[in-house]
Amino acid sequence: MVTMYDYLRLTNDLDDLLDESDHYTMDGARMGVLDLLLEWHKLDPVDDFERQRNDVIFDVQGNRNPYIDHPEYVHLIWENKTISDLEKTEETEDIDPNTQDTSLFAMIEKKYIV
């Protein structure tokens, strides 16, 4: 099962992400701030609408989004967690997207302007 595009890198290095000198090469195949995407994944769990959409796409294209079918793959692949890690319960800090700006622009602003 393919879970990501070949050569595509997710990075937390904003300098690397914003460097446009090699965007049209295999070395320049990068997108997204990994930590931000992981945070969004945790804040917006898969819902019935996404499951239904995944089913419709499968009926038309014959392929599925494995991260919709198995959201735990995100943690196993991108956070290098194990199944036993996912079975542990731990207290987490609640993040309120209404009071905390989690946008890429806010992250860039903090790094480059502040």
C-alpha positions in Angstrom: 0.0 0.0 0.0 1.3 3.4 -0.9 0.9 5.9 1.9 2.8 8.9 0.4 4.3 10.1 -2.8 7.8 9.1 -3.7 10.4 11.7 -2.9 8.0 14.0 -1.2 9.4 15.3 2.1 7.5 16.9 5.0 9.8 19.1 7.0 9.8 21.4 10.1 12.6 23.4 8.6 10.9 26.6 7.3 14.1 27.8 5.6 14.1 24.5 3.6 10.4 24.7 2.9 10.5 28.3 1.7 13.6 27.8 -0.5 12.3 27.9 -4.0 15.7 27.3 -5.7 15.0 23.6 -6.4 11.2 23.3 -6.2 11.0 21.6 -9.7 13.6 18.9 -8.9 13.3 15.6 -6.9 15.5 17.1 -4.2 13.0 20.0 -3.9 9.9 17.8 -3.5 8.8 19.0 -0.1 5.6 20.4 1.2 4.0 21.2 4.5 5.3 21.7 8.1 5.2 18.2 9.5 4.5 19.2 13.1 1.6 21.5 11.9 0.1 18.7 9.8 0.3 16.3 12.7 -1.4 18.9 15.0 -4.2 19.4 12.4 -4.6 15.6 12.2 -5.1 15.4 16.0 -7.4 18.4 16.1 -9.7 17.2 13.3 -10.3 13.4 13.5 -11.7 11.4 10.6 -15.5 11.8 10.5 -18.3 10.0 8.7 -18.3 12.5 5.8 -14.6 11.7 5.1 -15.3 7.9 5.3 -18.2 8.3 2.9 -16.1 10.4 0.5 -13.3 7.8 0.7 -15.9 5.1 -0.2 -17.2 7.1 -3.2 -13.6 7.7 -4.5 -12.9 4.0 -4.2 -16.0 3.2 -6.2 -14.8 5.6 -9.0 -11.0 5.3 -8.9 -10.4 2.0 -7.2 -8.1 3.4 -4.6 -8.5 4.6 -1.0 -6.8 7.0 1.3 -5.2 4.8 3.9 -5.1 7.7 6.4 -8.9 7.9 6.4 -9.3 4.1 6.8 -6.5 3.9 9.4 -5.8 7.3 11.1 -3.4 5.5 13.4 -1.0 5.1 10.4 -0.2 8.8 10.7 1.3 8.2 14.1 3.1 5.0 13.1 4.6 6.5 10.0 5.2 10.1 10.7 5.8 10.0 14.4 7.7 6.7 14.5 5.3 5.3 17.1 4.6 1.7 17.7 1.2 0.0 18.3 2.0 -0.3 22.0 2.7 3.5 22.1 -0.8 4.1 20.6 -2.4 1.8 23.2 -1.0 3.9 26.1 -3.2 6.5 27.5 -1.6 9.8 28.4 -2.9 13.2 29.3 -2.6 15.8 26.5 -3.1 19.5 26.6 -6.3 20.6 24.9 -5.6 22.9 22.0 -8.4 25.4 21.2 -8.1 26.4 17.5 -10.4 29.4 18.3 -7.8 30.9 20.7 -4.5 29.5 19.3 -3.4 30.3 15.8 -2.0 27.1 14.3 -1.8 28.3 10.7 1.4 28.0 8.6 1.3 31.8 8.2 1.4 32.3 12.0 4.4 29.9 12.2 6.2 31.7 9.4 5.4 35.0 11.0 6.9 33.9 14.4 10.0 32.6 12.7 10.7 35.5 10.3 9.0 38.6 11.7 9.0 38.4 15.4 
